Amino acid sequence: MRTELVTSLKRQATSILADLHNHKEPILITEHGRPAAYLVDVEDFEHMAMRMALLAGIAKGQADFASGNIATQLAAKQRLHKWLK
């Protein structure tokens, strides 16, 4: 992974963004020698956000199942039918 100083980002933003779009590799931005942020391509970020939402939904389903918050297929079908009207 490439690392850039925040001052380099300020001075060479156009060039750094062009490299980011071409290589699709995240760039670690440092400030005072410490990690400050990651610069990622928009498509990669949106893909990560969708994956996180999917994983959060799976985790919620697992928690609901573990706590007994479940419904039969018939009950779920009836709820969906009312909801889709």
N, C-alpha and C positions, 0 to 999 in steps of 0.2 A: 504494500500500500504506500502510496506517495504521501509525503508530508510537506506542507507549505507553511511558511510564517504568515501571520495575519497581515503583516506589512507587505509581503509579496502579493497577497490576494488584493490588497488595496491598489497596488501599482500595476499589476498584470492581470486584472480580473478577466479581460476578454480572452487572453491567451490561455489562462488556466481553465476557463469554462469551455473553450474549444477543445482542449485536451480531455476534459471530463466527458464531453459528448462523444469524442472519437474513441476513447479507450474504455469508457463505461466502468472505470475503476474509482471507488470512493477516494476522496482526498481528505487527509486529516489536517485540520487547521490548528496551528499552535499559537499561543499567545504567552509571551514571557517564558518560553520553554515548556509550557504545559499544554496538554490537549484542551482545545476550546470548542471545537465543533467538527462535524464531518460534512463534507460537501459531496452530495450524491446526485446523480442524474435524475431528472423528474420521473422518467419511466420506471427506473429502479425503485425510487421512493414509493411510487404508487403501487408497484408490485409488492413491496414490503408491507405497506399499509393494508392491502387486501389480505395478505397472508396472516397478518396479526389479527385482523378482524375475524378471519376464519378460525384461527386458533383460539381466540377468545370465545367464540360461539361453541366450539367443541368443549372447552373447559367448563362453560356454563352448563352445557348438556350433561357432562359428567357429574358436576356438582348436584344438579337437579336429580339425576338418577340415584346418586349416593344418598341423598336426603329423602328419597321416596316420592319426590315431586314428579310423578309420571302419570300418563293417561293410557288407556287402551287405544287400539287403533280405531275402534268405532267412535269413542269419545272425541278423539283428535279429529276424525273426519267430520263429525257433527260441528265441532267448533270452527273448523276451517270453512265448512259450508255456510255457516252463519256469517263469518267474517268476509267471505268473498261475495256475498249478495250485494 
